[in-house]
Amino acid sequence: MIRTNTVTLSVIQGIAYRQKLPAGGSGIVIYREDTAQPGIASISKTSGEAILTANTSKELFPKEAFAEAIKLTTGLPYRKQGKVQLKAGSQAEEAVEAVPDEPVAEETVVDSAEYQKLIDKYTDKSGKFSYALLNKDLIKFAHSSSIARQMVKDRKRTDTIRKYVVGSKFKMITGNSGLTDAQVGKMADLLDEVSPKGVFREFNDEIRRSLKAAKK
C-alpha cells in the first residue's frame, strides 16, 4: 500500500506531488532542481487537465510536465508538504497556502497500481475515463448477480446494494479480494475528482428503478 510520495518527472528535471487545494479540488505542485519557485496547477474537473496558476512559468513548467505529473500521481492520496528536499541538496519553501493540519483518523490508503487497473478498465477509445462505461458495467453486474437481485427483492437500501456491487466489481478488476469498504470508497472518491457529477449517478438511478419495480 502506498502513502503519498513525490514522483520523479522525465519531461523536465523535477519532482511533483498531488495536493488538496484550500478552495476544493485537486492540485499538482512541481519543483525543479534549478529554481526554488514551484510550478502550481489545479486539475480541471471537466477535462482532467492542468490549469496553471498565473505566476507559474510555462517555460519552466510546460503543460507536458503537468500532464506527466497528473498521470504519475493518479491514485496517490494527497500530500501536505511544507519543504521539499531536492537532489542537489537545496531546500525549497512551498509558495502556496497550506491546507490546515487537523486531527484525522487513520488514513485510508490505496494501491496506485490497483487504482490504475480501474482507470484502464473504463478508459474509452478516446483515452478518457468513461463514467458511462463504468455505470453500464455495474448495472450489468447487478442484473447478473443473484446476491444483488436478492438484495433488491429484500428491498435493501440503495447505498447497501451499491456498496456490494461496487465492492465486488472493484475487487474483481484489481484482483484484490481483500479490499476494504474504506479503500473501495477512497477509489470512488478519487474517480469523482475529475467529474462534476456523481460517479455512480446512472447506477443509483437503476437501483431505484429496480427497487420500485420490486414493489409491484
SELUMMAR-508924 format. One record per residue (C-alpha): residue in three letters; x, y, z. Coordinates in steps of 0.02 Angstrom, whole numbers, padded with zeros to 5 digits, always signed. Layout:
REM residues N
ALAXYZ/...
***
This chain:
REM residues 216
MET+00000+00000+00000/ILE+00067+00172-00043/ARG+00054+00336+00050/THR+00082+00494-00047/ASN+00260+00514-00113/THR+00339+00634-00233/VAL+00361+00567-00408/THR+00508+00599-00524/LEU+00470+00677-00692/SER+00554+00641-00858/VAL+00487+00787-00959/ILE+00589+00906-00850/GLN+00712+00877-00710/GLY+00598+00892-00562/ILE+00481+00809-00439/ALA+00294+00826-00413/TYR+00155+00781-00295/ARG-00034+00800-00285/GLN-00119+00904-00151/LYS-00293+00955-00095/LEU-00324+01138-00136/PRO-00388+01251+00004/ALA-00534+01304-00108/GLY-00576+01124-00151/GLY-00522+01008-00291/SER-00353+00935-00335/GLY-00189+01020-00374/ILE-00016+00975-00436/VAL+00144+01052-00370/ILE+00307+01033-00466/TYR+00482+01077-00405/ARG+00629+01097-00523/GLU+00808+01074-00465/ASP+00862+01243-00536/THR+00733+01356-00454/ALA+00654+01373-00282/GLN+00489+01435-00353/PRO+00369+01289-00380/GLY+00252+01268-00527/ILE+00072+01250-00471/ALA-00086+01200-00562/SER-00261+01144-00521/ILE-00339+00995-00608/SER-00492+01031-00714/LYS-00645+00935-00657/THR-00710+00925-00836/SER-00556+00884-00939/GLY-00437+00816-00805/GLU-00301+00930-00875/ALA-00189+01053-00782/ILE-00240+01235-00762/LEU-00081+01332-00723/THR-00085+01474-00597/ALA-00048+01648-00662/ASN+00125+01655-00584/THR+00180+01484-00647/SER+00305+01499-00790/LYS+00253+01399-00942/GLU+00433+01396-01000/LEU+00498+01319-00838/PHE+00343+01213-00808/PRO+00267+01162-00976/LYS+00096+01081-00983/GLU+00179+00918-01036/ALA+00264+00911-00866/PHE+00098+00936-00777/ALA+00016+00804-00886/GLU+00151+00681-00837/ALA+00134+00729-00653/ILE-00054+00703-00658/LYS-00032+00531-00735/LEU+00105+00477-00613/THR+00010+00535-00458/THR-00156+00458-00509/GLY-00219+00354-00363/LEU-00098+00426-00237/PRO-00176+00509-00083/TYR-00144+00694-00058/ARG+00016+00761+00017/LYS+00029+00900+00145/GLN+00200+00969+00105/GLY+00299+01106+00188/LYS+00475+01091+00118/VAL+00543+00978-00017/GLN+00722+00913-00018/LEU+00788+00916-00196/LYS+00927+00807-00265/ALA+01051+00950-00267/GLY+01029+00971-00080/SER+00938+01137-00087/GLN+00776+01159+00007/ALA+00626+01244-00071/GLU+00486+01326+00026/GLU+00311+01298-00041/ALA+00235+01461-00102/VAL+00050+01415-00085/GLU-00070+01419+00059/ALA-00057+01254+00152/VAL-00208+01151+00199/PRO-00225+01173+00388/ASP-00174+01022+00489/GLU-00318+00940+00580/PRO-00341+00785+00686/VAL-00389+00640+00573/ALA-00420+00456+00594/GLU-00303+00327+00519/GLU-00282+00375+00337/THR-00358+00259+00208/VAL-00228+00219+00076/VAL-00247+00133-00091/ASP-00125+00043-00204/SER-00091+00153-00356/ALA-00068+00001-00469/GLU-00238-00067-00419/TYR-00317+00104-00446/GLN-00237+00113-00617/LYS-00321-00051-00664/LEU-00489+00034-00634/ILE-00437+00180-00744/ASP-00379+00061-00882/LYS-00538-00042-00872/TYR-00653+00105-00901/THR-00550+00212-01019/ASP-00639+00238-01186/LYS-00566+00237-01361/SER-00525+00422-01349/GLY-00413+00389-01199/LYS-00527+00469-01070/PHE-00603+00389-00917/SER-00785+00348-00955/TYR-00917+00357-00820/ALA-01040+00285-00946/LEU-00935+00127-00964/LEU-00916+00112-00776/ASN-01102+00130-00740/LYS-01151+00014-00883/ASP-01036-00121-00814/LEU-01103-00101-00637/ILE-01283-00111-00699/LYS-01243-00268-00799/PHE-01161-00349-00647/ALA-01306-00304-00533/HIS-01430-00387-00651/SER-01323-00543-00667/SER-01282-00562-00482/SER-01401-00674-00385/ILE-01347-00590-00224/ALA-01383-00414-00292/ARG-01552-00471-00361/GLN-01598-00545-00192/MET-01549-00383-00107/VAL-01670-00292-00221/LYS-01808-00417-00181/ASP-01773-00393+00004/ARG-01784-00205-00026/LYS-01615-00163+00044/ARG-01560+00018+00045/THR-01491+00092-00116/ASP-01322+00127-00038/THR-01312-00050+00032/ILE-01341-00126-00140/ARG-01220-00005-00222/LYS-01086-00042-00093/TYR-01099-00229-00126/VAL-01096-00214-00317/VAL-00957-00083-00325/GLY-00852-00176-00197/SER-00873-00340-00290/LYS-00827-00264-00459/PHE-00677-00167-00393/LYS-00611-00325-00309/MET-00629-00421-00473/ILE-00544-00287-00577/THR-00399-00256-00458/GLY-00378-00440-00417/ASN-00378-00396-00232/SER-00517-00486-00139/GLY-00459-00406+00023/LEU-00507-00227-00022/THR-00596-00145+00125/ASP-00753-00039+00111/ALA-00645+00112+00154/GLN-00522+00075+00013/VAL-00663+00049-00112/GLY-00739+00213-00055/LYS-00571+00302-00072/MET-00552+00239-00251/ALA-00727+00302-00291/ASP-00683+00471-00215/LEU-00528+00483-00324/LEU-00630+00441-00479/ASP-00756+00576-00434/GLU-00623+00712-00427/VAL-00616+00728-00615/SER-00803+00746-00641/PRO-00929+00873-00577/LYS-01063+00738-00568/GLY-01081+00590-00451/VAL-00979+00444-00514/PHE-01121+00318-00488/ARG-01269+00426-00539/GLU-01336+00312-00677/PHE-01309+00157-00572/ASN-01401+00235-00424/ASP-01547+00277-00538/GLU-01553+00096-00599/ILE-01554+00029-00422/ARG-01700+00144-00378/ARG-01796+00086-00533/SER-01766-00095-00485/LEU-01823-00065-00306/LYS-01979+00023-00369/ALA-02018-00122-00486/ALA-01994-00245-00344/LYS-02139-00164-00252/LYS-02263-00221-00384/
***
